[in-house]
Amino acid sequence: MESASHMITDQKPPILQTLDLSMTYKIGKVGVAALRGVTLDVAAGEYVVIMGPSGCGKSTLLHLIGGLLTPTAGRVIIDGEDLTAMSDARRTDLRRRKIGFVFQRFNLFPTLTTEGNLKLAERIYSHTGNGHGDADRRRQVLKLLKLETKLHHKPLELSGGEQQRVAIARAVINRPAILLADEPTGNLDSENSQIVLDMLKELSIEFGQTIVMITHNPEVAQRAGRVIQMRDGAVVGSSVNAGRII
């Protein structure tokens, strides 16, 4: 395993950089270090998994990358833009334009159909503001995620795996620079987990989607092109996953 935490696996420019990133939470008068000087690069089109035991700081790192938290020190660079130097308004705008999120909880709007959830995401996150979205892109994403027949189904009419695929479709509908996934199969059974992981791999191959996922599951990590290991708030290794499942 390579010790260099900032290794890039190919010659593509980094779409994501963290530079000496640190995060300390205050619990009463005591400071608890969640991250300790994390520096890493992710190339455009990479599929990266961040692994480590509970409490190692991987969720904090993902939230800092996504602009949901502000670091105590260090910088986050997304597609050449310094997220940590921005005002709250500019950070929100960057999230809308360049970052997609997928969480364990599907967070779909229960009264909207699959198409309605995607259209809403287009209105909220698209910077074009035409109000209609892109029907061709919706069809392309839904076909890739095998949801063409679920266009008019509401979340409660879908299985857990289908709901998570709709959540992924919603996250990538505006072609974000980076897709951040926080244990996206954590609430799914093994069969649906495999389906969702297959779909993420297809997004990586078909669209060249950059994916950064956190997990504690080695079987999930086998799908990625690179695995970053964390422990006690620090990156302790980064390795190309030569045995990844295609």
Secondary structure, DSSP 4 states (H G I P E B T S, - for coil): -B--TT--SSSSPEEEEEEEEEEEEEETTEEEEEEEEEEEEEETT-EEEEE--TTSSHHHHHHHHTTSS--SEEEEEETTEEGGGS-HHHHHHHHHHHEEEE-SS----TTS-HHHHHHHHHHHH-SS--SS--HHHHHHHHHHTT-GGGTT--GGGS-HHHHHHHHHHHHHTT--SEEEEESTTTTS-HHHHHHHHHHHHHHHHHS--EEEEEES-HHHHTTSSEEEEEETTEEEEEEE-TT---
